[in-house]
Amino acid sequence: MLGVVVALGLIAAVLYALSDFLEQREAQRVRRDTSHDAGSGEGLPRRLAEGAGRLLRDRRWFAGWALGTLAYLVQAAALHLGTVSVVQSLQVTTLVFSLPLSTVGRRERPSRRDLLAASAVCLGLAMFLVARGAGSSTQGDAHRPLLLLVLAVVGAGVAALCLASLRFNGPLRAVLLGVAAGATYGTSATMVKLTAQDLTTNGVAATAVDWPGYALAVLAIGSVVLQQLAFASGRLPTATTAIVVTNPVVGSLASIVGFHERIPTDGLRLSVMAAAAVPLVAGLIVLPRSPLLRTEEPQLPDA
């Protein structure tokens, strides 16, 4: 079962990388277009509404959105079969898959350092999954009051990050909004699992009048909006790194609290999981520094 969960999680990560690539390119283009109106007396809400309207009419952005929706469904299937911590940890590979995508429209290719960093991420993730194992990844029944508390805490944190982002521009704003988006995505993963449990246990009618499905809808919309704002505030790796790092951390913590997800307790497994953090973190630090991911994105032909 763990192999199926890992396969579905990796497929979702590939689809997310493609979706991020298309959506971020178009969000950046719209930001450049609407920035010309910054000194014309128009307010921020009007410029944001104009930019959102342009994105919704853009075929390439819509294709990215469609891929993201498909990735969400694949990820939901993985969450139904596996645990939040395993499925969400696989999403760090989104940044690895973003590396070859960054070569589109360029002559450059990934350097040896880029490949080593990507390999380090994969090695650390493999160590984590092997140490965690299928037998130690069981979850208990959902504790709904605790999940409501998680929603309240995450909501307050996301609001604080959004307010703080208004004081900055460029990469720092992209990081703050990316962390907010990642926290929202991580929390929505627990709602996906809870909603799936409701559907399989209580049926569609009972699920339709229960709160988890509506909380999931709010989180899904909020995560997409925050992701687009993060993409429009900085380059792809800056926003994506913040999202893919925050996502599994928040998702795992929420799952441990709300689903009583059990983690390994023996010393060997814990030691391997701790050791896995070394190549994983090192790769996530080095990979975004790739010239392919840090230089200005080449513009694609108009859609």
Beta strands, then each sheet from edge to edge (+ up, - down):
end
